[in-house]
Amino acid sequence: MQKIAMLGSGFIGRFYAESIHGQRGRDRVVAIYARREESAKKFADDYGCDYWSSNMEEVIAHPDVNMVCIALPNNIHEEAVLFCAKHKKAVVSTKPLGRNGAEALRMLKAVEEAGIFAGYLEDLCYTPKFLKSLESVKNGSLGRIIWAKSREAHPGPHSEWFWDIEQAGGGCILDLGCHCIEISRNFIGKDIKPVEVMCWADTQVKPIDAEDHAIALVKYENGAIGQFEVSWTFRGGMDLRDEVMGTEGTIWINNFLRTGFEMFTTGQNPDGAGEEYVAEKAESNTGWLFPVGDEVNDLGYNHMFTDMFNSVERGNEPAESFYDGYIVNAVIDAAYKSAKTKLWEKVELPVWRGREGVEKPSNYTSYNETHYLIKQEVTHDGRNKLILKDKITGKITEQDI
């Protein structure tokens, strides 16, 4: 049984608590820290916590706690992690791990030096559709992965601190791009080094200092490309989509906005209020709606916490670790730099534990002794056509077989 101290009583802390109390059943949030006492007490009442406080270190050090779950604003993550290291408590942290790569690396070193378990709560790498897709990719069904694209866009986050660049550390790139980068890393291969980033970012709609819209390409050492599209300006709910392209296949995933559950309501029910709750970031509760059948599960929280709890009990690394969070932060640093310079910028990785010197595979597929194969297709008139390239002259020809 995991006895968890939740740090943070807001939106994400409540999502986490719903999952923790709902999946395996035996794990419990036993203590809650919030910056305001009234918020801590309300959370404790709602989830049956034995202990609540506005003193973070007291909650982490509580003798009944054996794991700490960080659901705090980005600028408080490092402080919380250092307390966990001090008191030798296993820790799992919401995304992003840090506000930048240097902060994330300090947290990684702190937990490793303390010898404590540390998991990175990247829920979108645990959605049922993602896990099934990743299994297919690892089994080779798509061949060699050459492009992975991830999109997250919605009207903006719930809490005020996200909109403050000093507390958050950035805008939608840090908030949403962290998901997208890690999704692409999984599909391309976590042992493949991200080497360069080209990014466009702008503040198009919101009266804030950080970016509210961004697009980027992440180049990997093996020639694969990761792409992310993120926005706090998208209207119509929360759009979560992934695409993976390999030499032998393609996967398209729609995780949230269109999942096969569609509903229409005029709102003319007895109280005239429409639906009480539709889904996270939904902007309307009347007309055509797109509810989510099991939001906590569909967003990956259940599978994520099951992996974290099983991993700490078995003494192994979870699928998403603090190391992964650090890599993501390093990629984001390069994205922010590129958005300013408008150039490809190197991903700085002072600690890298993957493969080194991976070269881009050859794109020349031999058809026979004299020709490379470019393409084979059946045309509308029934021909089986080959397009070939001569190995010596380079001449491109076509023939029917």
Phi, psi and omega per residue, in radians:
M1 nan 2.299 3.064
Q2 -1.673 2.214 3.089
K3 -1.875 1.915 -2.849
I4 -1.883 2.399 2.929
A5 -1.707 2.075 3.087
M6 -1.576 2.207 3.068
L7 -1.813 1.810 -3.094
G8 2.032 2.186 -3.053
S9 -1.919 0.237 -3.043
G10 -1.564 -2.671 -3.019
F11 -0.945 -0.928 -3.050
I12 -1.297 -0.607 3.093
G13 -1.061 -0.653 3.127
R14 -1.271 -0.676 3.034
F15 -1.017 -0.795 -3.141
Y16 -1.071 -0.791 -3.117
A17 -1.084 -0.694 3.106
E18 -1.028 -0.740 -3.136
S19 -1.225 -0.804 -3.098
I20 -1.055 -0.706 -3.117
H21 -1.426 -0.182 -3.014
G22 -1.875 -0.387 -2.995
Q23 -1.555 -1.204 -3.091
R24 -1.524 -0.372 3.060
G25 1.529 -0.720 -3.035
R26 -1.460 -0.287 -3.137
D27 -1.463 2.501 -3.057
R28 -2.426 2.541 2.899
V29 -1.471 1.940 -3.048
V30 -1.794 -0.256 -3.117
A31 -2.538 2.592 -3.118
I32 -2.366 2.317 2.981
Y33 -1.924 2.330 2.971
A34 -2.448 2.684 -3.099
R35 -1.192 -0.446 3.085
R36 -1.961 2.282 -3.075
E37 -1.020 -0.704 -3.116
E38 -1.110 -0.589 3.100
S39 -1.228 -0.706 3.112
A40 -1.102 -0.757 -3.121
K41 -1.150 -0.711 3.135
K42 -1.123 -0.763 3.103
F43 -1.055 -0.779 3.130
A44 -1.045 -0.725 3.109
D45 -1.143 -0.739 -3.083
D46 -1.187 -0.600 -3.025
Y47 -2.027 0.148 3.047
G48 1.197 0.635 3.125
C49 -1.315 2.452 -3.140
D50 -1.333 -0.443 -3.008
Y51 -2.459 2.388 3.062
W52 -2.427 2.648 -3.094
S53 -2.893 2.773 2.982
S54 -1.779 0.246 3.062
N55 -1.878 1.891 -3.031
M56 -1.073 -0.842 -3.062
E57 -1.111 -0.647 3.111
E58 -1.079 -0.711 3.133
V59 -1.160 -0.785 -3.138
I60 -1.106 -0.704 -3.073
A61 -1.416 -0.099 -3.072
H62 -0.962 2.322 -3.039
P63 -1.107 -0.392 3.126
D64 -1.403 -0.184 -3.050
V65 -1.598 2.239 3.028
N66 -2.063 -0.064 3.045
M67 -2.588 2.494 3.132
V68 -1.999 2.338 3.114
C69 -1.996 2.044 -3.089
I70 -1.594 2.039 3.089
A71 -2.283 0.931 -2.992
L72 -2.003 2.904 2.979
P73 -0.978 2.639 -3.005
N74 -0.981 -0.621 -3.059
N75 -1.269 -0.128 -3.139
I76 -1.853 -0.088 -3.087
H77 -1.016 -0.824 -3.059
E78 -1.116 -0.755 3.106
E79 -1.009 -0.768 -3.130
A80 -1.142 -0.744 3.141
V81 -1.102 -0.709 3.133
L82 -1.133 -0.633 3.047
F83 -1.132 -0.693 3.112
C84 -1.103 -0.732 3.108
A85 -1.117 -0.725 3.134
K86 -1.055 -0.738 -3.060
H87 -1.731 0.159 3.055
K88 0.982 0.828 3.117
K89 -1.892 2.314 3.020
A90 -0.971 2.540 -3.050
V91 -2.427 2.458 2.958
V92 -2.226 2.414 -3.034
S93 -2.208 2.462 3.026
T94 -1.131 2.910 3.115
K95 -1.533 2.775 -0.305
P96 -1.218 2.774 -3.117
L97 -1.069 -0.843 3.132
G98 -2.330 3.118 3.064
R99 -1.425 -0.297 3.108
N100 -2.779 3.043 -3.067
G101 -1.127 -0.665 -3.123
A102 -1.115 -0.745 3.126
E103 -1.113 -0.772 -3.141
A104 -1.111 -0.695 -3.138
L105 -1.147 -0.661 3.091
R106 -1.095 -0.699 3.115
M107 -1.157 -0.727 3.109
L108 -1.044 -0.799 -3.132
K109 -1.147 -0.649 -3.117
A110 -1.097 -0.793 -3.103
V111 -1.257 -0.601 3.136
E112 -1.237 -0.700 3.100
E113 -1.164 -0.558 3.120
A114 -1.408 -0.259 3.134
G115 1.239 0.578 -3.111
I116 -1.896 2.704 3.063
F117 -1.167 2.416 3.138
A118 -2.506 2.030 -3.138
G119 -2.011 2.557 -3.111
Y120 -1.810 2.053 -3.011
L121 -1.472 1.254 3.102
E122 -1.656 1.463 -2.971
D123 -1.075 -0.587 -3.065
L124 -1.282 -0.104 2.966
C125 -1.640 0.247 3.106
Y126 -2.292 0.135 3.115
T127 -1.150 2.611 -3.134
P128 -0.968 -0.709 -3.134
K129 -1.177 -0.684 3.109
F130 -1.126 -0.807 -3.099
L131 -1.065 -0.709 3.103
K132 -1.159 -0.720 3.129
S133 -1.123 -0.766 -3.134
L134 -1.098 -0.658 3.091
E135 -1.062 -0.754 3.115
S136 -1.117 -0.716 3.121
V137 -1.108 -0.800 -3.122
K138 -1.159 -0.487 3.099
N139 -1.372 -0.092 3.084
G140 1.547 0.173 -3.072
S141 -1.103 -0.484 -3.135
L142 -1.749 0.087 -3.088
G143 1.253 -2.539 3.115
R144 -1.417 2.225 -3.115
I145 -1.363 2.180 -3.112
I146 -2.023 -0.256 -3.119
W147 -2.714 2.267 3.068
A148 -2.320 2.166 -3.065
K149 -2.112 2.380 3.120
S150 -2.365 2.408 -3.105
R151 -2.240 2.272 2.932
E152 -2.339 2.143 -3.105
A153 -2.533 2.396 3.101
H154 -2.789 3.118 -3.063
P155 -1.322 -0.024 3.104
G156 2.190 2.755 -3.073
P157 -1.279 2.949 -2.974
H158 -1.481 -0.613 -2.966
S159 -1.770 2.693 -3.029
E160 -1.145 -0.540 -3.031
W161 -1.173 -0.474 3.106
F162 -1.017 -0.571 -3.033
W163 -1.486 -0.096 3.136
D164 -1.733 1.957 -3.014
I165 -1.103 -0.476 3.129
E166 -1.254 -0.736 3.117
Q167 -1.285 -0.769 -3.057
A168 -1.393 -0.599 -3.106
G169 1.636 -0.188 -3.125
G170 3.052 -2.964 -3.127
G171 -1.906 -2.281 -3.029
C172 -1.189 -0.425 3.085
I173 -1.093 -0.831 -3.126
L174 -1.235 -0.707 -3.076
D175 -1.256 -0.784 -3.031
L176 -1.913 -0.629 -3.128
G177 -1.051 -0.510 3.114
C178 -1.029 -0.713 3.058
H179 -1.040 -0.916 -2.998
C180 -1.108 -0.717 3.140
I181 -1.080 -0.777 -3.095
E182 -1.245 -0.570 3.043
I183 -1.066 -0.839 3.132
S184 -1.119 -0.702 3.107
R185 -1.000 -0.749 3.136
N186 -1.068 -0.774 -3.099
F187 -1.224 -0.708 -3.116
I188 -1.332 -0.591 -3.127
G189 2.203 2.059 -3.096
K190 -1.175 -0.318 3.122
D191 -1.499 -0.016 3.109
I192 -1.668 2.220 -3.016
K193 -1.329 2.266 2.939
P194 -1.329 2.243 -2.982
V195 -1.973 -0.602 -3.084
E196 -2.536 2.686 3.101
V197 -2.350 2.393 2.965
M198 -2.080 2.167 -3.002
C199 -2.388 2.407 2.900
W200 -1.934 2.350 3.101
A201 -2.555 2.584 3.137
D202 -2.707 2.852 3.000
T203 -1.865 1.736 -2.948
Q204 -1.693 -0.534 -2.966
V205 -2.251 -0.843 -2.973
K206 -1.418 2.525 3.115
P207 -1.442 1.153 -3.071
I208 -2.281 2.931 3.125
D209 -1.485 -0.442 -3.115
A210 -1.509 2.958 3.112
E211 -1.315 2.541 3.066
D212 -2.012 0.093 -3.121
H213 -2.781 2.366 -3.113
A214 -2.768 2.649 3.060
I215 -2.400 2.422 -3.121
A216 -2.600 2.705 2.990
L217 -2.010 2.329 3.090
V218 -2.016 2.051 -3.123
K219 -1.602 2.323 3.137
Y220 -1.845 2.748 -3.006
E221 -1.063 -0.500 -3.132
N222 -1.512 0.143 3.112
G223 1.650 -0.181 3.126
A224 -1.221 2.714 3.134
I225 -2.109 2.282 2.944
G226 -1.811 2.440 -3.122
Q227 -2.261 2.372 3.021
F228 -2.250 2.534 3.050
E229 -2.202 2.141 -3.098
V230 -2.380 2.573 -3.121
S231 -2.764 2.482 2.928
W232 -1.808 0.248 -3.066
T233 -2.014 -0.019 -3.095
F234 -1.255 2.314 3.120
R235 -1.844 2.412 3.073
G236 2.111 0.176 3.120
G237 2.074 -2.620 -3.132
M238 -2.037 2.095 -3.081
D239 -1.806 1.951 3.131
L240 -2.123 1.847 -3.121
R241 -2.372 2.500 3.079
D242 -2.262 2.587 3.035
E243 -2.359 2.429 3.105
V244 -2.282 2.258 3.117
M245 -2.143 2.234 3.075
G246 -2.158 3.072 -3.127
T247 -1.181 -0.316 -3.099
E248 -2.172 0.161 -3.131
G249 3.073 3.065 -3.067
T250 -2.483 2.539 3.020
I251 -2.223 2.359 2.985
W252 -2.079 2.316 3.141
I253 -2.216 2.298 2.953
N254 -2.085 1.884 -2.992
N255 -1.508 -0.336 -2.891
F256 -2.501 -1.002 -2.930
L257 -1.227 -0.638 3.096
R258 -2.273 1.745 -3.061
T259 -2.130 0.234 -3.125
G260 1.638 0.038 3.109
F261 -2.034 1.856 -3.141
E262 -2.205 2.500 -3.026
M263 -2.552 2.475 3.048
F264 -2.090 2.381 3.031
T265 -2.499 2.413 3.089
T266 -1.344 -0.307 -3.046
G267 1.466 0.044 -3.112
Q268 -1.581 0.753 3.024
N269 -1.399 3.043 -3.008
P270 -0.897 -0.673 -3.125
D271 -1.651 -0.064 3.078
G272 1.183 0.370 -3.014
A273 -1.796 -0.068 -3.049
G274 1.254 -2.834 3.092
E275 -1.201 2.479 3.112
E276 -1.168 -0.827 -3.097
Y277 -2.557 2.302 -3.098
V278 -1.811 -1.060 -3.135
A279 -2.994 2.874 3.110
E280 -0.966 2.338 3.097
K281 1.176 0.136 3.058
A282 -1.075 2.420 -3.048
E283 -1.804 -0.054 -3.125
S284 -2.561 2.663 3.058
N285 -2.144 0.285 3.008
T286 -2.361 2.957 -3.073
G287 1.380 -2.669 3.083
W288 -1.343 2.219 -3.093
L289 -2.150 2.743 3.135
F290 -2.215 1.327 -3.133
P291 -1.170 2.832 3.098
V292 -1.988 2.238 -3.002
G293 -1.041 -0.829 -3.133
D294 -2.471 1.523 -2.953
E295 -1.042 -0.799 -3.119
V296 -1.047 -0.719 -3.133
N297 -1.312 -0.775 -3.084
D298 -1.140 -0.461 3.092
L299 -1.535 0.011 2.997
G300 1.672 -0.063 -3.031
Y301 -1.093 -0.725 -3.099
N302 -1.081 -0.898 -3.130
H303 -1.135 -0.579 3.141
M304 -1.119 -0.886 -3.118
F305 -1.221 -0.580 3.070
T306 -1.064 -0.746 3.095
D307 -1.110 -0.746 -3.128
M308 -1.099 -0.834 -3.075
F309 -1.197 -0.747 3.103
N310 -1.104 -0.686 -3.113
S311 -1.159 -0.762 -3.132
V312 -1.149 -0.610 -3.139
E313 -1.280 -0.556 -3.129
R314 -1.568 -0.194 3.122
G315 1.370 0.463 3.114
N316 -2.080 2.949 3.130
E317 -1.266 2.475 3.019
P318 -1.319 2.956 3.114
A319 -1.070 -0.547 3.112
E320 -2.153 2.053 -3.037
S321 -2.057 3.042 3.059
F322 -1.037 -0.571 3.096
Y323 -1.048 -0.750 3.106
D324 -1.089 -0.732 3.106
G325 -1.060 -0.660 3.108
Y326 -1.151 -0.738 3.114
I327 -1.068 -0.777 3.126
V328 -1.035 -0.791 3.124
N329 -1.067 -0.651 3.129
A330 -1.144 -0.693 3.086
V331 -1.127 -0.725 3.124
I332 -1.104 -0.692 3.081
D333 -0.975 -0.785 3.138
A334 -1.146 -0.624 3.114
A335 -1.108 -0.777 3.125
Y336 -1.117 -0.693 3.120
K337 -1.126 -0.758 -3.141
S338 -1.119 -0.656 3.133
A339 -1.059 -0.507 3.115
K340 -1.478 -0.765 -3.052
T341 -1.481 -0.360 -3.065
K342 1.078 0.574 3.111
L343 -2.245 2.835 2.933
W344 -1.127 2.252 -3.126
E345 -2.089 2.427 -3.104
K346 -1.215 2.460 3.019
V347 -1.458 2.042 -3.116
E348 -1.513 2.040 -3.103
L349 -2.247 1.457 3.111
P350 -1.078 -0.445 3.021
V351 -2.101 2.056 3.096
W352 -2.348 2.218 -3.043
R353 -2.054 0.250 3.119
G354 -1.712 -2.831 -3.129
R355 -1.269 2.636 3.130
E356 -2.034 2.557 3.018
G357 1.159 0.551 3.127
V358 -1.308 2.228 -3.120
E359 -1.732 2.676 3.068
K360 -1.117 2.228 -3.139
P361 -1.118 2.704 3.102
S362 -1.153 2.463 3.091
N363 -1.744 0.288 3.123
Y364 -1.741 1.976 3.110
T365 -1.806 2.101 -3.093
S366 -1.306 2.275 3.068
Y367 -1.640 -0.768 3.056
N368 -2.678 -2.876 -3.074
E369 -1.151 -0.424 -3.019
T370 -1.948 -0.254 -3.019
H371 -2.349 2.600 2.917
Y372 -1.647 2.608 3.099
L373 -1.604 2.172 3.017
I374 -1.637 -0.830 -3.093
K375 -2.828 2.566 2.976
Q376 -2.228 2.325 -3.116
E377 -2.637 2.730 2.989
V378 -1.753 2.147 -3.094
T379 -1.486 2.996 -3.086
H380 -1.118 -0.397 3.140
D381 -1.671 0.204 2.995
G382 1.614 0.020 3.120
R383 -1.341 2.522 2.997
N384 -1.750 1.770 -2.937
K385 -1.861 2.451 3.047
L386 -1.964 2.462 2.949
I387 -2.018 2.133 -2.973
L388 -2.194 2.764 3.072
K389 -2.202 2.214 -3.132
D390 -1.166 2.275 -3.062
K391 -1.171 -0.423 -3.094
I392 -1.731 -0.901 -3.035
T393 -1.515 -0.394 -3.075
G394 1.421 0.029 -3.106
K395 -1.196 2.398 -3.138
I396 -1.787 2.244 -3.101
T397 -2.352 2.938 3.052
E398 -2.312 2.653 3.112
Q399 -2.650 2.691 3.087
D400 -1.651 2.512 3.066
I401 -2.192 nan nan
